[in-house]
């Protein structure tokens, strides 16, 4: 079990020692917006957009007025963009959470020999969760420091406080992120165990004593037996949480008319997390299949109803060894999910399962099954939710690929940033598949600032386009010229990354200007009704680097119907790519994209080898001594 020293920690809840997120200069943002979009739209459209942008930014114009109002907002808020960003990115989004919004972490396949192995694993994991929560509550987590670009800066720890205390409440037009307030006399803590689409309350502290692993095992065994009683089984209410947010809000408003349902919802909404004991899926557990199962549970006919998607952390333990975490993304970023899950995997590996001394069964009050009263209206909602989840599961086109040609060790020998290099490779692959570049999202952490979340690195740079066009036009351009273009593209990507992580990117700033105009009940500025702005926020390629030090990987779905989700995990000698798209889009195909990406990575390596003598394989001693530590806290979420 990892030891976390208190002297390493500063007050996790206190972000006031960090600087406030700056408001970028208006003209800088407008110039950068034009540069980002010029090569992605037709020439005539760009001319029109340029005129609109110039009018918006003119002295004494609307842009200056809104900028002044944003500066005033920044003066009296810890973080001027947070509320706007949270609502725009998550709470106003009406799409279903599975696949569309909730990322997952996929654990290595477990080899359970029987029921006792599964429950032992679950008890051990719950013990780790309670240990980790006690570190958060005691403000004893070591502070995260930035790695990668501008390394060494302390990062805001605020997001960790929300891991086990928040809940996403559905609303007809807007969801609410509810945070449990700490009380002088806290209520007994509980988790919810989902088993066979039923929900059970597992108190993790009884008479102010935290349950040990043997107690937890005993309670899980009882839950398993209770779930097996067929005549007591209730409809799979969890399916409702997999629906679109407006539909779920409507169903919930019908559900809470009954006091039994109100009580059950209240217990779920206040729990620490869910542990989902899944049935075997009956399919081969390849990396790709495990990723798909984690994203949607296999649909209604598998484990899709054995979930409650509004809770930030759902730990999935499949009887067939398919395990991982489903994360409701609105309270925190991917790096927080990584830190928590890596702690748990290290805890489980490093502290032997403690199934020793036990309270006898009679001393422990029985776990209780949550009851539901289902009116005909609720049955109708359930049928609709089940149908939509089934369609969503069938529509997901997932490909998890371990690229073994090389990893970040080779890229670093070229004196290039591995993240920037992979981003250029993704642009190359997209261009090869589609003959153009599109607005691209790469999340960049702004946790250097108070309450910082993320901004966007726009990876489809003009420099990337010049490079990928040169690679496609191989006969007319020399290798030395291509290599120079690759270095220029990587430098442009790295420079944009530095702008983003220092609060100087354009997406949050434009969002702030748009939203403050709305708040002041002003007519929408033409800049935001222009077709170019709509194109700029239609992220056909949505990407994120999620590096891990444990054997696991992160993935998520596309954010638009004709788009790709591309999550990657660079290791020393390989890179894991998790690419998703939708089968019903004629424009996309995950298998083709991955195959093309592999080819592009090999071409980039060949180019580096031809043009750079340093790229020759190092001897084993140099490799061993020169191996930097795997990133723990990347700049990306």
Secondary structure, DSSP 8 states (H G I E B T S, - for coil): -----GGG---TT--TTSB------HHHHHHHHHHHHGGGS-HHHHHHHHHHHHHHHSTTSHHHHHHHHHHHHHHHSSSSSHHHHHIIIIIT--S-SBTTTB-EEEE------SHHHHHHHHHHHHHHHHHHHHHHHTT-S---B--STTTT-B---GGGGGTTTEEEE--SS--EEEE----SS----EEEEEETTEEEEEESEETTEE--HHHHHHHHHHHHHHHT-GGG----GGGGGGS-HHHHHHHHHHHTTSHHHHHHHHHHHTSS-EEEEE----S---HHHHHHHHHHTTSTTTTTTS--TTBSEEEEEETTS-EEEEE-GGGS-HHHHHHHHHHHHHHHHHS-----S---GGGS---EE------HHHHHHHHHHHHHHHHHHHHEEEEEEEE-S--HHHHHHTT--HHHHHHHHHHHHHHHHHSS---EEEEEE-TTBTT--EEEE----HHHHHHHHHHHTTTTS-HHHHHHHHHHHHHHHHHHHHHHHTT--SHHHHHHHHHHHHHTT----HHHHSHHHHHHT--SEEEEE---SSSEEEE---SSTT-EEEEEEE-SS-EEEEEEEETT-TT--HHHHHHHHHHHHHHHHHHHHHH-GGGS---HHHHHHT-----SS-S--
